[in-house]
Amino acid sequence: MEFPTDSNLIVGLKNADDAGVYRITKDLAIIQTLDFFTPVVDDPYMFGQIAAANALSDVYAMGGVPKTAMNIVCFPSKQMDLSILRRILEGGLVKMKEAGVVLVGGHSVDDKELKYGLSVTGFVHPDHILVKKNLMPGDSLILTKPLGTGIINTAIKGGLASVETIESVTALMAELNKTAAEVINKYQVHACTDITGFGLIGHLAEMVTGSGYGIEIISDKLPIIQEAMEFANMGLVPAGAYRNRNFRESMTNISPSVNRAVQDILFDPQTSGGLLICVESSQADSLLLELKEKGMNSAAIIGTVSPDVDDIIIVN
């Protein structure tokens, strides 16, 4: 399939990154992305917040600032009251306002299955774009949010999660990556992505493929939602985690000593996950400290980029 080309397209389909980037002037480029999905929580207002935060995240992962958004709505108007849709849209607006984003329009269709999300446009300097495939040997990898939301969401659907767990994980998924993106602009960050449906290993694989380097992950350093560990030990793992494992298992070397629940969480599909940051090792501790000072208490250095292995993810 042949796609149209343009000399001002900096990041497009050939790059397979978090968003597309198009140069407007020598000092300005626009970032374009969209994302929408079915509800992951029962509360329509919080679902709106989570879906909006998830869609905005790709702009932050590219080193940009989101500026405008358009609603994407699929709604079963014959089965659900319009008041539900209103609450979803109100939730989305809360996150847009928090991000400093202007809603400029959108589109809705009548659909049997409810879905909501955003199409987002952001700004970035052409020289300051963060991409996935720019790993440097010796760099440290920092993750800003804990893993396990896919497993928790499965527990919620099964009626097994406590009210406290639902509230805390809902707040985590609704949390913008805005502050993290602002912090990393001060440091020598070489690559970045956000952790969503492909799970930690899936997104690491996208970063490492074709890089000529490998990644070494220290499983004991991974930030993990405690309840997710408990549910994973019960075998409550979403189907998406098994698909992620089947797809990326060939380029993953996991030590037998790594707890089976942790292995499942490595592949767990995340909703509105944190940023995965590849930073100059000498600056990693300072960056981590500032992230924690800004409220990202779960942020952790989880591994390094290794020049000794090629296109392999090692987990010890």
FENWOSUL-V881544 format. One record per helix or strand of 3 or more residues. SS is the DSSP state (2 for helix, 1 for strand). FROM is the first residue (numbers start at 0). LEN is the number of residues. If there is no record, write none. Layout:
BEGIN
ss->SS from->FROM len->LEN
ss->SS from->FROM len->LEN
END
This chain:
BEGIN
ss->1 from->8 len->3
ss->1 from->19 len->6
ss->1 from->27 len->10
ss->2 from->43 len->18
ss->1 from->64 len->11
ss->2 from->81 len->18
ss->1 from->101 len->9
ss->1 from->114 len->10
ss->2 from->125 len->3
ss->1 from->139 len->4
ss->2 from->148 len->9
ss->2 from->162 len->12
ss->2 from->177 len->7
ss->1 from->188 len->6
ss->2 from->198 len->10
ss->1 from->213 len->4
ss->2 from->218 len->3
ss->2 from->225 len->8
ss->2 from->238 len->13
ss->1 from->251 len->3
ss->2 from->259 len->8
ss->1 from->274 len->5
ss->2 from->280 len->13
ss->1 from->299 len->7
ss->1 from->312 len->3
END
